[in-house]
Every structure is written in C-alpha cells, then in structure tokens.
Amino acid sequence: FKQIKKAFHISCGNDIIQSRIIHAKNLLTETSLSIGEIAEQCGYKSAIHFSRQFKQHTGVSPNLWKKSRH
C-alpha cells in the first residue's frame, strides 16, 4: 500500500472514496435514484455517512448537487 501511495500520491482509502464520489456524482446527475439508493450503490451502508462524505469532498450536499444539475 505504501508503494501505491508513493506512485499515485494518494492512499488506497482516499482513492476508494474519490471513486465512490465520482460514481455518486454520475448517479445524481443521470438518474432519479434517491440519495439512499445512490449511497447503497456507491458502497455506503448509511445515507447519512454518504451525505457527510460527499459534502466534505464536493462542498455541497448530494441534494444540492442533484438540484443544480437538473
């Protein structure tokens, strides 16, 4: 795991989170799924945790992201 961080300048955990957020952005933009359904499809067990992490990484809530893209 240290080699991955050295090579890509990101930890495995942060890479997974970034991938989940990118997938969530796509689902929020392109589908009518609920926040809970999107959280589940992105690998989160809790919609609340997903929402917090999404806002931490994007600066806006998933609901606001969805509204601003439709």
Secondary structure, DSSP 8 states (H G I E B T S, - for coil): -HHHHHHHSS-HHHHHHHHHHHHHHHHHHH----HHHHHHHTT-S-HHHHHHHHHHHHSS-HHHHHHHH-
